[in-house]
Amino acid sequence: MRENTYEERRSEIETYFDRTAADAWSRLTSDAPVSRIRQTVRAGRDEMRNTLLSWLPGDLRGLRVLDAGCGTGALSVEAARRGAHVVAIDLSPTLVELARERVPAEIGEGSIDFRVGDMSELDLADFDHAVAMDSVIHYNARDAVKVLTQLASKVSTSIVFTFAPRTPLLSVMHAAGSLFPRGDRAPSIEPIGEEKLFRQLDTAESLRAWQRGRGHRVKSGFYTSQACELRRQ
C-alpha cells in the first residue's frame, strides 16, 4: 500500500478541518453540549493544553511564541495572557477565523498574530518557544521529524509537541473510530512508535543542538496523545 506524501496528508487535513468537520470542531472547542465520545476528547485536549502551557515560562512578557497548528486559538489566548507575542498559524482558514472571533477583548500585554498556512513553511523566525499540540499527529514519523526540524530552525529555546503513541489500545480505538457517526470521527492519525520517533529525533543531524526533556501521556476515553519537550542545549 502506497504511503501518502506529506503534501497529500496536508491536503486531507486541511479539507477535514476546513469543510468536513468545521462545525463539529467549533462545538468541541467550546462549552457547547457534545456527545459522550467528544466529551472524552474535549477533556483530554484540555488536560494536554494545560500540560504544554505548564512547560512554558509562567511569565512570557516580551517573548515570542509560535502556536503551530493553532486550531481555534485556546492555547494562543492563554500564552498571550501571560504576555507573549504569539504567531498562531493553521492550515484551515475556517478555524483561524473562528480563533480570531474568540479572542477576548482584553488579553493584557500580549498579542496574537493569526495566519493561515503550513506551520513548517512560515516565513518568520526568532521565536523563543514553539508549541505544536496535536498538529503533527497526522503525519508518519519521517514527516513529523521533518516538520520539527523545520520548526527548530526558527526557535531559540524550546519546542513542545504531541504525537499519537502506537499502543495496542490506540490501534483498536483507531479502527473502531470508522464505525462512529461521521460527526464523531477525527481525521486519520498516524500512531508512531515512541522508540522509533525518539531514535529519529536523537539522530537527526539538524537537531544535534537539541535535547529531549519532559514527557507526558494523556489518556481520556477516545483521546490518547503524548507530549514531548525539546530544548536547545
N, C-alpha and C positions, 0 to 999 in steps of 0.2 A: 504494500500500500504506500503510495507516494505521500511524503510528509509535506504539509503546507509550507510555503515560503513565508518569511516574515511579512512581506507585503500583503500576501493573501490573508494571513491571520489578522493583520491590522485592519484590512478592509472589512472582514467579518465582524470584528469587534465594533468598529465604527457604525456599521449597519445595525447591529443589535441595539446598541445604546442610543442611537440617534433616531431609529424608526421602530423596530420591533417592540422594544420594552421601555420606551421613554416614559410612558405614563406609570408603568409598574415601578420603575426605578424612582420616579418622583415620589410615589407613595411610600416606598420602602425607606427612603431617606428623610422622611418627615414623621410627624406624630399621627398620621392617618391610620385608621384600622387596616390591618393586613391579615393574611391567612396565618395559620399556626406555623407553617413551613417558613414563611417570610419573617415571622416573629423571631425565630431562632437565628436567622441570618442577620436581622437588624441588631439583635443583642450581641452576636459575635462581632459584627463590624464596630459597634460602639466600644466593645472591650479592646479590639485591636487598635482603633484610633487612639484611645486613651493610652494604650501601651506605647505607641510610637511617639505620641506627644510627650510622654514622660521621659523618653530618651533624649529629647531636645532640651537645651537650657531653659530654666524657668523664666529667665529674663532674656528676651530676644530683641531688645531695643537696639536698633542700628544694624541688625544682622539681616542678611538676605537669605530667604528660604525658597527653594523650588518645590512646589507640590506637583509632582509628576503623575498625571492621571488623576486630576483633582475631583472628578465627578461633580457632585452638587455643592462642593466647596466647604463642607463642615470643618475639615481639618485646617483649611486655609484661614477660616474665620478665627479659630482658636489660636493659631500661630500669630495672626495679626493682632489679636487682643493682647498678646504678650509683647507687642511692639515690633514684630518682624515686618519687613518689607517682602511680601510674598509675590512670586510669579506663579500663577496657577494655570496649568495647561491640561487640556484633554482633547481627545480625538472628536468628541461629539459636540457640535455646535449647540444642540438642544440642551445638553446638560450644562454647558458653560453659561448659556443664557439663564437657565434656572438658578445656577450658582450666583450669578450677578444679582438676580432678583431677591435672593435670600440673604444677602449681606446686610447686617443690621445698620441702622443709620449711624451708630456710634461704635467704632472699634478701637478707640484710643489712639495711640501714637503710630500704630501700624498701618499698613496699606496692602491692597491686593490688586495685582495687575492680571486680569484674566485673559487667556489666549486660547485659540483653537489650533490644534496641530499635534504633531508627533513629538512626544517628550524627548526622544533621542535626537531630534533634529532642531531643537530650539537654538536660535542664533544668539543666545546670551550665555555669559559665563560669570565667573566670580561670585558664585553662591557660597555661603558659609555651610549650609546644610541642605540636603535634598531628602524628600520623603516620596516613596513610591508604594502606596498602600493598595494592594490588590490590583496593580496595574501591569505587572509582569507575569501574573499567574496564568495568562492565556497563551504564553509562549513556551516553547521547549527550552531545555537547559542551555543549549548553544545560543539561542537568540536572547534569552534572558540575560546571560552573561554579557553578550554584545551590548545590550541596552545599558546595563550597569556600568560597563567600561566607558561608554559614551557619556553617561551622567558624571562619572568620576572625573572626566577631563574638565568639567565645569565647576567642580565643588572643592572647597579647601579643607573642610573639617570632617563631616560625616555624611553617610548615606544610610537611611533606614528604609528597608523594603520588606515586602512579604512575598512568599511563594506558596504554592499548594504542595504540601509534602505527600510523597507517594506512600500511602498506607493501605492495607487490605480494606479497612473500613471505608476510606475515602473512595477507593475504586468501586466498591459496591454501591455507595451512595451516588457516585457519579453516573453509574449505569442506570440506577433506579430513577435518576432525575428525568430521563427521557419518558417516563410513564406519567409525570406530573402534568397538570393543566399547563398550557403554554405560558400563561401569565406567571407561573411559579418557576419557570425554567431560567437558568442562567446560561450565558454563552459558554461554549466549551472551554473548560480549563485544561491545563496541561500539568497533571501531577508530576513532580520531579523528585527523584530520589535524593535525600538530603546529602548523602556521601558524595554522590555524583556532582551535585551542584557545588558543594564546598570544594571538591577537588578541582573543578574547573575555575572557581574563583581564586583558589590558592596558587594555581599555576599560570593564570593569565598574566602575560608579560606587562600589559598596560595597568595592572592592578598591583604591581610589586610594592608600591609605596603605601598600600592599604592593608589593614589587618582586620580580621573578623572580631567582633566584640560580642555584645549580648545577643541572646536569642530567646524567643518565647512563642509557644504554640497556643492558639485559641481554638477550642472545640465547643461549638454551640449548635446542637442539633445538626442541621444540614450545612453549617458553616465550619470549615476547617481551613486554617491558614497559619503559616508560621512566619514570625518576624525575625529579621536578621539585621545586625548593625555592622557597617563597615566604617572604619575610622582611618584617616590618613595618619601615617606614622611620623 
